[in-house]
Amino acid sequence: MPAYISGAGVVLPNEPVDNSRIEDVLGRIGGARSRTKAMVLRNNGIKTRHYAINPATGEATHTNAQLTVEAVHELCRRTGFQLADLETLSCGTTMPDQLLPSHAVMVHADLGAPPCEAVSTAGVCMSGLTAFKYAYLSVLSGASRNAVATASETASAGLRARYFASDHRPADADEDASVARLESSPVVALEADFLRWMLSDGAAAVLVTGEPRGASVSLRVDWIETISMAHLADPCMYLGASKGKDGSFTGWRQKETPREALEDGHFFIKQDARQLGDLIMKLLAESITVLKERRDVSGEDYDWFLPHYSSAYFRQPVMDTFRECGLGVPEEKWFTNLEYKGNTGSASVFIMLEELLNGGRFEPGQKVLCWVPESGRFSYGFMQLTVV
């Protein structure tokens, strides 16, 4: 039996925050304005984003689980789906509220839904797609009659200035050195300030069923391919670990004490900018080669291309790489809402889909290609949908 996306709901917390107000919400490290923020924002192309933070107090307004629950309720409101009928709940996120219990059971508890299967997937941006793939395969196989897949991020909780006390700031905290490197290469912005000015909050929930939803437009899931290139690269984006200059990787539990892990900066989310640029595009090209071995695909097949990229800086390199690999989709068919909804990580591709689906932009017969990269240790996801 086939499986369909028969509805979607999205929640972006609080009012949009424009570039001039980011530090008013997240706070200023050491009380001073960042000297690198303007360069990062100029390159990433984001103009507004959302934070689950009260700008007046700096306190969180939502946990990750609470934001996810709101997205599920929005899905139910839009579709009429009853939580009493829920059979599978599959939840992906980069940073859950706790290490244990799992994110999915926390969401299930807050939903107050009857007994159901609850599954969590881990990772960075791919965690939302892998959660969706579990939901899709569950319905496709007949194991579940329906499934709700969610993807959510509340990165702002760990980006507030109070997390960056002077004695616990990242090693690359020298503003003068950072500015000099930023002026020579925008990619270097990913080392430190980039993540503060890039990541934002949001949650999406999609309903997967074995039949399309009546007269409304639905999306048939044709296939999903997730491809890890981890055997070809060291970890690049990480949290709860440290990385030596020689590439050695140490998890927080390998430290002698929790305090040592804290003082060594294990609990800052980090990105190794040395691996970005040429490497990320080289591995993208290899992943497209793998995809084309598995699927007969051509860029000419698609009416929509939904790429998730973290910064507008990468748009042209991504376009060039897809074209050179024989999967180039004309730019007029690209859709992204990065500029006004921000980089919501694992939820980004579903926030794009929801805008088009609930905005009446899709037409029956159209084909959609979605692409989700992850720099955790370089994984790439591809999904083909058909509008019905």
URWOFEN-V202164 format. One record per residue. N is the residue number from 1. RES is the residue in one small letter. D_LAST is the distance of its C-alpha to the last C-alpha in Angstrom with 1 decimal. Layout:
BEGIN
n=N res=RES d_last=D_LAST
n=N res=RES d_last=D_LAST
END
This chain:
BEGIN
n=1 res=m d_last=15.2
n=2 res=p d_last=12.0
n=3 res=a d_last=11.6
n=4 res=y d_last=9.1
n=5 res=i d_last=10.1
n=6 res=s d_last=9.9
n=7 res=g d_last=12.5
n=8 res=a d_last=15.1
n=9 res=g d_last=18.7
n=10 res=v d_last=21.2
n=11 res=v d_last=25.0
n=12 res=l d_last=27.2
n=13 res=p d_last=30.8
n=14 res=n d_last=33.4
n=15 res=e d_last=33.7
n=16 res=p d_last=32.8
n=17 res=v d_last=35.7
n=18 res=d d_last=36.6
n=19 res=n d_last=38.6
n=20 res=s d_last=42.0
n=21 res=r d_last=41.5
n=22 res=i d_last=40.4
n=23 res=e d_last=44.0
n=24 res=d d_last=44.6
n=25 res=v d_last=41.9
n=26 res=l d_last=42.4
n=27 res=g d_last=46.1
n=28 res=r d_last=48.5
n=29 res=i d_last=49.8
n=30 res=g d_last=53.6
n=31 res=g d_last=53.3
n=32 res=a d_last=52.8
n=33 res=r d_last=49.9
n=34 res=s d_last=48.1
n=35 res=r d_last=49.2
n=36 res=t d_last=46.2
n=37 res=k d_last=43.4
n=38 res=a d_last=43.4
n=39 res=m d_last=43.0
n=40 res=v d_last=40.2
n=41 res=l d_last=38.2
n=42 res=r d_last=38.9
n=43 res=n d_last=37.3
n=44 res=n d_last=34.3
n=45 res=g d_last=33.1
n=46 res=i d_last=32.3
n=47 res=k d_last=33.5
n=48 res=t d_last=32.5
n=49 res=r d_last=31.5
n=50 res=h d_last=31.8
n=51 res=y d_last=34.4
n=52 res=a d_last=34.9
n=53 res=i d_last=38.5
n=54 res=n d_last=40.7
n=55 res=p d_last=42.1
n=56 res=a d_last=45.3
n=57 res=t d_last=46.2
n=58 res=g d_last=44.3
n=59 res=e d_last=43.2
n=60 res=a d_last=39.8
n=61 res=t d_last=37.7
n=62 res=h d_last=35.2
n=63 res=t d_last=35.4
n=64 res=n d_last=32.4
n=65 res=a d_last=31.7
n=66 res=q d_last=32.0
n=67 res=l d_last=29.6
n=68 res=t d_last=27.0
n=69 res=v d_last=27.7
n=70 res=e d_last=27.1
n=71 res=a d_last=23.6
n=72 res=v d_last=22.8
n=73 res=h d_last=24.3
n=74 res=e d_last=22.2
n=75 res=l d_last=19.0
n=76 res=c d_last=20.5
n=77 res=r d_last=21.4
n=78 res=r d_last=18.0
n=79 res=t d_last=16.2
n=80 res=g d_last=19.2
n=81 res=f d_last=19.2
n=82 res=q d_last=22.8
n=83 res=l d_last=24.6
n=84 res=a d_last=26.6
n=85 res=d d_last=23.7
n=86 res=l d_last=23.2
n=87 res=e d_last=23.8
n=88 res=t d_last=23.4
n=89 res=l d_last=24.1
n=90 res=s d_last=23.8
n=91 res=c d_last=25.4
n=92 res=g d_last=26.1
n=93 res=t d_last=28.7
n=94 res=t d_last=31.3
n=95 res=m d_last=34.2
n=96 res=p d_last=34.2
n=97 res=d d_last=36.9
n=98 res=q d_last=39.1
n=99 res=l d_last=39.6
n=100 res=l d_last=39.6
n=101 res=p d_last=38.1
n=102 res=s d_last=34.6
n=103 res=h d_last=32.2
n=104 res=a d_last=29.8
n=105 res=v d_last=32.6
n=106 res=m d_last=33.8
n=107 res=v d_last=30.4
n=108 res=h d_last=30.3
n=109 res=a d_last=33.8
n=110 res=d d_last=33.1
n=111 res=l d_last=30.0
n=112 res=g d_last=32.2
n=113 res=a d_last=29.5
n=114 res=p d_last=30.8
n=115 res=p d_last=31.3
n=116 res=c d_last=28.4
n=117 res=e d_last=28.0
n=118 res=a d_last=28.5
n=119 res=v d_last=28.1
n=120 res=s d_last=29.0
n=121 res=t d_last=28.4
n=122 res=a d_last=30.9
n=123 res=g d_last=31.0
n=124 res=v d_last=30.4
n=125 res=c d_last=27.2
n=126 res=m d_last=25.7
n=127 res=s d_last=26.3
n=128 res=g d_last=23.1
n=129 res=l d_last=21.0
n=130 res=t d_last=23.1
n=131 res=a d_last=22.8
n=132 res=f d_last=19.0
n=133 res=k d_last=19.5
n=134 res=y d_last=21.7
n=135 res=a d_last=19.3
n=136 res=y d_last=16.6
n=137 res=l d_last=19.2
n=138 res=s d_last=20.6
n=139 res=v d_last=17.5
n=140 res=l d_last=16.8
n=141 res=s d_last=20.4
n=142 res=g d_last=20.6
n=143 res=a d_last=23.2
n=144 res=s d_last=21.4
n=145 res=r d_last=19.1
n=146 res=n d_last=18.0
n=147 res=a d_last=19.0
n=148 res=v d_last=19.4
n=149 res=a d_last=19.9
n=150 res=t d_last=22.0
n=151 res=a d_last=23.6
n=152 res=s d_last=26.5
n=153 res=e d_last=29.6
n=154 res=t d_last=32.9
n=155 res=a d_last=34.8
n=156 res=s d_last=36.9
n=157 res=a d_last=39.1
n=158 res=g d_last=40.6
n=159 res=l d_last=40.8
n=160 res=r d_last=43.3
n=161 res=a d_last=46.7
n=162 res=r d_last=48.4
n=163 res=y d_last=46.9
n=164 res=f d_last=48.7
n=165 res=a d_last=52.3
n=166 res=s d_last=54.7
n=167 res=d d_last=55.8
n=168 res=h d_last=52.2
n=169 res=r d_last=50.6
n=170 res=p d_last=48.9
n=171 res=a d_last=51.4
n=172 res=d d_last=49.9
n=173 res=a d_last=51.1
n=174 res=d d_last=53.7
n=175 res=e d_last=52.4
n=176 res=d d_last=54.5
n=177 res=a d_last=53.4
n=178 res=s d_last=49.8
n=179 res=v d_last=50.0
n=180 res=a d_last=51.8
n=181 res=r d_last=49.1
n=182 res=l d_last=46.3
n=183 res=e d_last=48.0
n=184 res=s d_last=48.1
n=185 res=s d_last=44.6
n=186 res=p d_last=41.6
n=187 res=v d_last=40.3
n=188 res=v d_last=43.3
n=189 res=a d_last=42.0
n=190 res=l d_last=39.8
n=191 res=e d_last=43.0
n=192 res=a d_last=43.8
n=193 res=d d_last=42.9
n=194 res=f d_last=39.4
n=195 res=l d_last=38.0
n=196 res=r d_last=39.6
n=197 res=w d_last=38.2
n=198 res=m d_last=34.7
n=199 res=l d_last=33.4
n=200 res=s d_last=32.0
n=201 res=d d_last=30.4
n=202 res=g d_last=27.1
n=203 res=a d_last=24.8
n=204 res=a d_last=21.1
n=205 res=a d_last=19.5
n=206 res=v d_last=16.1
n=207 res=l d_last=15.1
n=208 res=v d_last=13.9
n=209 res=t d_last=13.3
n=210 res=g d_last=13.0
n=211 res=e d_last=10.4
n=212 res=p d_last=7.5
n=213 res=r d_last=9.5
n=214 res=g d_last=10.3
n=215 res=a d_last=9.5
n=216 res=s d_last=8.6
n=217 res=v d_last=5.8
n=218 res=s d_last=5.4
n=219 res=l d_last=5.9
n=220 res=r d_last=6.7
n=221 res=v d_last=10.3
n=222 res=d d_last=11.7
n=223 res=w d_last=15.2
n=224 res=i d_last=17.7
n=225 res=e d_last=21.1
n=226 res=t d_last=24.0
n=227 res=i d_last=27.2
n=228 res=s d_last=30.6
n=229 res=m d_last=33.3
n=230 res=a d_last=35.8
n=231 res=h d_last=38.3
n=232 res=l d_last=38.9
n=233 res=a d_last=39.5
n=234 res=d d_last=41.3
n=235 res=p d_last=39.7
n=236 res=c d_last=38.8
n=237 res=m d_last=37.4
n=238 res=y d_last=39.1
n=239 res=l d_last=40.4
n=240 res=g d_last=43.1
n=241 res=a d_last=44.8
n=242 res=s d_last=47.0
n=243 res=k d_last=47.1
n=244 res=g d_last=50.3
n=245 res=k d_last=51.1
n=246 res=d d_last=51.4
n=247 res=g d_last=47.8
n=248 res=s d_last=49.0
n=249 res=f d_last=46.7
n=250 res=t d_last=48.1
n=251 res=g d_last=46.2
n=252 res=w d_last=47.6
n=253 res=r d_last=48.9
n=254 res=q d_last=51.1
n=255 res=k d_last=53.1
n=256 res=e d_last=56.3
n=257 res=t d_last=55.5
n=258 res=p d_last=52.5
n=259 res=r d_last=54.6
n=260 res=e d_last=54.9
n=261 res=a d_last=51.1
n=262 res=l d_last=50.8
n=263 res=e d_last=53.5
n=264 res=d d_last=52.1
n=265 res=g d_last=48.9
n=266 res=h d_last=46.6
n=267 res=f d_last=44.6
n=268 res=f d_last=43.6
n=269 res=i d_last=40.2
n=270 res=k d_last=41.2
n=271 res=q d_last=39.9
n=272 res=d d_last=42.0
n=273 res=a d_last=41.6
n=274 res=r d_last=43.5
n=275 res=q d_last=40.5
n=276 res=l d_last=38.1
n=277 res=g d_last=37.9
n=278 res=d d_last=38.5
n=279 res=l d_last=37.9
n=280 res=i d_last=34.5
n=281 res=m d_last=33.4
n=282 res=k d_last=35.2
n=283 res=l d_last=33.4
n=284 res=l d_last=30.0
n=285 res=a d_last=30.9
n=286 res=e d_last=31.8
n=287 res=s d_last=28.6
n=288 res=i d_last=26.6
n=289 res=t d_last=28.9
n=290 res=v d_last=28.1
n=291 res=l d_last=24.3
n=292 res=k d_last=24.8
n=293 res=e d_last=26.9
n=294 res=r d_last=24.2
n=295 res=r d_last=21.1
n=296 res=d d_last=21.0
n=297 res=v d_last=19.8
n=298 res=s d_last=20.7
n=299 res=g d_last=20.3
n=300 res=e d_last=19.4
n=301 res=d d_last=16.0
n=302 res=y d_last=14.6
n=303 res=d d_last=13.5
n=304 res=w d_last=14.3
n=305 res=f d_last=17.0
n=306 res=l d_last=17.8
n=307 res=p d_last=21.4
n=308 res=h d_last=23.4
n=309 res=y d_last=27.0
n=310 res=s d_last=29.9
n=311 res=s d_last=31.6
n=312 res=a d_last=31.2
n=313 res=y d_last=34.1
n=314 res=f d_last=31.9
n=315 res=r d_last=29.3
n=316 res=q d_last=31.3
n=317 res=p d_last=32.3
n=318 res=v d_last=28.8
n=319 res=m d_last=27.7
n=320 res=d d_last=30.7
n=321 res=t d_last=30.2
n=322 res=f d_last=26.6
n=323 res=r d_last=27.8
n=324 res=e d_last=30.9
n=325 res=c d_last=29.0
n=326 res=g d_last=26.8
n=327 res=l d_last=23.6
n=328 res=g d_last=24.1
n=329 res=v d_last=21.2
n=330 res=p d_last=22.6
n=331 res=e d_last=23.7
n=332 res=e d_last=22.0
n=333 res=k d_last=18.6
n=334 res=w d_last=20.0
n=335 res=f d_last=19.3
n=336 res=t d_last=21.7
n=337 res=n d_last=23.2
n=338 res=l d_last=26.3
n=339 res=e d_last=28.6
n=340 res=y d_last=28.1
n=341 res=k d_last=26.7
n=342 res=g d_last=28.8
n=343 res=n d_last=28.5
n=344 res=t d_last=27.3
n=345 res=g d_last=27.4
n=346 res=s d_last=25.2
n=347 res=a d_last=23.1
n=348 res=s d_last=22.6
n=349 res=v d_last=19.3
n=350 res=f d_last=17.7
n=351 res=i d_last=19.5
n=352 res=m d_last=17.9
n=353 res=l d_last=14.3
n=354 res=e d_last=15.2
n=355 res=e d_last=16.7
n=356 res=l d_last=13.7
n=357 res=l d_last=11.3
n=358 res=n d_last=13.9
n=359 res=g d_last=15.3
n=360 res=g d_last=12.6
n=361 res=r d_last=12.6
n=362 res=f d_last=9.1
n=363 res=e d_last=7.7
n=364 res=p d_last=4.7
n=365 res=g d_last=6.1
n=366 res=q d_last=8.1
n=367 res=k d_last=9.7
n=368 res=v d_last=11.5
n=369 res=l d_last=14.9
n=370 res=c d_last=16.7
n=371 res=w d_last=20.5
n=372 res=v d_last=22.9
n=373 res=p d_last=26.6
n=374 res=e d_last=29.4
n=375 res=s d_last=33.0
n=376 res=g d_last=34.4
n=377 res=r d_last=35.4
n=378 res=f d_last=32.8
n=379 res=s d_last=29.5
n=380 res=y d_last=26.2
n=381 res=g d_last=22.7
n=382 res=f d_last=19.6
n=383 res=m d_last=16.0
n=384 res=q d_last=13.0
n=385 res=l d_last=9.4
n=386 res=t d_last=6.3
n=387 res=v d_last=3.8
n=388 res=v d_last=0.0
END
